[in-house]
Amino acid sequence: MTNDVWVYAEHDADGLTDLTLQCLARGRSLADQQGGSLSALLLGSALGDLPATLGSRGADRVFVADDERLAQYSPMTYTRVIGSALKEQAAAGALLFPASTQGNDLAPAVTQTLSASCVLDCTAVDVDGETLVGKRLEYDRKALAGYKATGSALQVFTAQDGVAEAVSPETGRAGETIPVAVVLHESDCVSKVLKREIAQKTINLKEARVIVAAGAGVGSKENFALVEELAAVAGGEIAASRAAVDAGWATLDRQIGQTGVTVRPDLYIAVGISGAVQHRVGMMDSKRIVAINVDANAPIFRFSHYCIVGDLVEVVPKLIKLWQNYTR
Ligand SMILES: Cc1cc2nc3c(=O)[nH]c(=O)nc-3n(C[C@H](O)[C@H](O)[C@H](O)COP(=O)(O)OP(=O)(O)OC[C@H]3O[C@@H](n4cnc5c(N)ncnc54)[C@H](O)[C@@H]3O)c2cc1C
């Protein structure tokens, strides 16, 4: 088995993404455990000090494709450039992508180009004897399954939030920067991004210690405002299920779950939320979960620490009062 590890470095206007930093930390540890090296793959245009940042955060080599045709992410051009670079290096070992929208889009395409094997959405990537194993939660997150690839020299994994703790940059540590030639054919550039709007990040639910989330059960904008009042009194952030976002009571950046944000606050209060698996995956690692629901058999009660069976219109004002008295 080859012991080298490669990491795809995703970045945005704020620099390398958090999940990329986690993948780098995991990649560094896997390479060290196996006596291999860690390489980063960086694509984009006007990349500034990103190569140096990757070096200071553990990459031994940073392969850089800096070209204005790569300024905007496009699956076809990015797959072509990554595929060619890895083929030229006869890359073997492990290739980690962040399990982001971009990473989960690219990883299977790159895998196909290189006739490699791929495991998506791993919660862990570990060394297991002579090989690597990607671990995924299966069967409604009830079972942890390990997947090993035996038939290919390169194993591709996408890693989810929590795969490792990002490490701080090391002063004086530098990786070797290696430019990648960008050879693109007309057929690689069939799509063009004409306009790009970056949504303003106004909230950071991931940092919130208390989150109060409202679901379809709140039933109206007025009741949603009541839940917002509870969030304010509790010093927390308001969040929502997809049903509440679809109803127009909250914006998409407040949606918790599979297609929203994953959070791990100290306290998560779910109000009028049934507990569908797509919601649960975004909040199940909260330290304390309190659920308020009229239905004593609501699925959310199966994984809540405190279960309040009742109508939110009666329960929430009482909680607001209790909180006010408690903090007075
Ligand atoms: C591909 C895909 C991705 C998805 N991604 C997400 C995601 O990221 N996040 C997400 O949340 N969902 C997601 N969903 C949707 C998900 O499957 C559920 O439909 C959604 O989570 C339901 O939201 P809810 O619990 O608010 O509504 P419901 O399931 O309708 O539940 C409402 C609950 O409120 C209770 N209730 C009603 N009245 C009251 C009252 N007066 N007081 C107290 N309780 C009351 C009811 O008993 C019920 O349990 C996704 C679905 C798919 C297919």
The ligand as an SDF file (V2000), in Angstrom:
LIG
                    3D

 53 58  0  0  0  0  0  0  0  0999 V2000
  -33.5400   15.3770    0.6140 C   0  0  0  0  0  0  0  0  0  0  0  0
  -34.2190   15.9910    1.7920 C   0  0  0  0  0  0  0  0  0  0  0  0
  -33.5050   16.8900    2.5760 C   0  0  0  0  0  0  0  0  0  0  0  0
  -34.1150   17.4580    3.6870 C   0  0  0  0  0  0  0  0  0  0  0  0
  -33.3860   18.3340    4.4750 N   0  0  0  0  0  0  0  0  0  0  0  0
  -33.9350   18.8030    5.5980 C   0  0  0  0  0  0  0  0  0  0  0  0
  -33.1820   19.6490    6.4770 C   0  0  0  0  0  0  0  0  0  0  0  0
  -32.0160   20.0130    6.2230 O   0  0  0  0  0  0  0  0  0  0  0  0
  -33.7670   20.0770    7.6180 N   0  0  0  0  0  0  0  0  0  0  0  0
  -35.0590   19.7240    7.9620 C   0  0  0  0  0  0  0  0  0  0  0  0
  -35.5380   20.1630    9.0210 O   0  0  0  0  0  0  0  0  0  0  0  0
  -35.7900   18.9540    7.1280 N   0  0  0  0  0  0  0  0  0  0  0  0
  -35.2700   18.5000    5.9780 C   0  0  0  0  0  0  0  0  0  0  0  0
  -36.0360   17.7340    5.1490 N   0  0  0  0  0  0  0  0  0  0  0  0
  -37.4940   17.6080    5.4360 C   0  0  0  0  0  0  0  0  0  0  0  0
  -37.7910   16.5720    6.4960 C   0  0  0  0  0  0  0  0  0  0  0  0
  -37.9480   15.2970    5.8970 O   0  0  0  0  0  0  0  0  0  0  0  0
  -39.0920   16.9250    7.2270 C   0  0  0  0  0  0  0  0  0  0  0  0
  -40.1380   17.0540    6.2880 O   0  0  0  0  0  0  0  0  0  0  0  0
  -39.0190   18.1980    8.0490 C   0  0  0  0  0  0  0  0  0  0  0  0
  -37.8950   18.1610    8.9050 O   0  0  0  0  0  0  0  0  0  0  0  0
  -40.2810   18.3300    8.8860 C   0  0  0  0  0  0  0  0  0  0  0  0
  -40.2450   19.5390    9.5850 O   0  0  0  0  0  0  0  0  0  0  0  0
  -41.0550   19.7160   10.9240 P   0  0  0  0  0  0  0  0  0  0  0  0
  -40.6170   18.7000   11.9060 O   0  0  0  0  0  0  0  0  0  0  0  0
  -40.9680   21.1380   11.2790 O   0  0  0  0  0  0  0  0  0  0  0  0
  -42.5670   19.4350   10.4320 O   0  0  0  0  0  0  0  0  0  0  0  0
  -43.5200   18.2180   10.6920 P   0  0  0  0  0  0  0  0  0  0  0  0
  -42.8950   16.9320   10.3640 O   0  0  0  0  0  0  0  0  0  0  0  0
  -44.8040   18.5540   10.0330 O   0  0  0  0  0  0  0  0  0  0  0  0
  -43.7530   18.2310   12.2760 O   0  0  0  0  0  0  0  0  0  0  0  0
  -44.4630   19.1960   12.9750 C   0  0  0  0  0  0  0  0  0  0  0  0
  -44.5390   18.7390   14.4170 C   0  0  0  0  0  0  0  0  0  0  0  0
  -45.1520   19.7590   15.1960 O   0  0  0  0  0  0  0  0  0  0  0  0
  -45.9840   19.1380   16.1510 C   0  0  0  0  0  0  0  0  0  0  0  0
  -47.0020   20.1170   16.5210 N   0  0  0  0  0  0  0  0  0  0  0  0
  -48.1000   20.5080   15.8130 C   0  0  0  0  0  0  0  0  0  0  0  0
  -48.7650   21.4670   16.4790 N   0  0  0  0  0  0  0  0  0  0  0  0
  -48.0830   21.7080   17.6080 C   0  0  0  0  0  0  0  0  0  0  0  0
  -48.2920   22.5740   18.7150 C   0  0  0  0  0  0  0  0  0  0  0  0
  -49.3140   23.4510   18.7370 N   0  0  0  0  0  0  0  0  0  0  0  0
  -47.4190   22.5280   19.7470 N   0  0  0  0  0  0  0  0  0  0  0  0
  -46.3700   21.6570   19.7420 C   0  0  0  0  0  0  0  0  0  0  0  0
  -46.1460   20.7980   18.7180 N   0  0  0  0  0  0  0  0  0  0  0  0
  -46.9780   20.8340   17.6620 C   0  0  0  0  0  0  0  0  0  0  0  0
  -46.5280   17.9120   15.4490 C   0  0  0  0  0  0  0  0  0  0  0  0
  -46.9500   16.9360   16.3970 O   0  0  0  0  0  0  0  0  0  0  0  0
  -45.3310   17.4600   14.6330 C   0  0  0  0  0  0  0  0  0  0  0  0
  -44.5450   16.5180   15.3490 O   0  0  0  0  0  0  0  0  0  0  0  0
  -35.4560   17.1450    4.0290 C   0  0  0  0  0  0  0  0  0  0  0  0
  -36.1630   16.2340    3.2320 C   0  0  0  0  0  0  0  0  0  0  0  0
  -35.5580   15.6650    2.1370 C   0  0  0  0  0  0  0  0  0  0  0  0
  -36.3210   14.6780    1.3180 C   0  0  0  0  0  0  0  0  0  0  0  0
  1  2  1  0
  2  3  1  0
  2 52  2  0
  3  4  2  0
  4  5  1  0
  4 50  1  0
  5  6  2  0
  6  7  1  0
  6 13  1  0
  7  8  2  0
  7  9  1  0
  9 10  1  0
 10 11  2  0
 10 12  1  0
 12 13  2  0
 13 14  1  0
 14 15  1  0
 14 50  1  0
 15 16  1  0
 16 17  1  0
 16 18  1  0
 18 19  1  0
 18 20  1  0
 20 21  1  0
 20 22  1  0
 22 23  1  0
 23 24  1  0
 24 25  2  0
 24 26  1  0
 24 27  1  0
 27 28  1  0
 28 29  2  0
 28 30  1  0
 28 31  1  0
 31 32  1  0
 32 33  1  0
 33 34  1  0
 33 48  1  0
 34 35  1  0
 35 36  1  0
 35 46  1  0
 36 37  1  0
 36 45  1  0
 37 38  2  0
 38 39  1  0
 39 40  1  0
 39 45  2  0
 40 41  1  0
 40 42  2  0
 42 43  1  0
 43 44  2  0
 44 45  1  0
 46 47  1  0
 46 48  1  0
 48 49  1  0
 50 51  2  0
 51 52  1  0
 52 53  1  0
M  END
$$$$
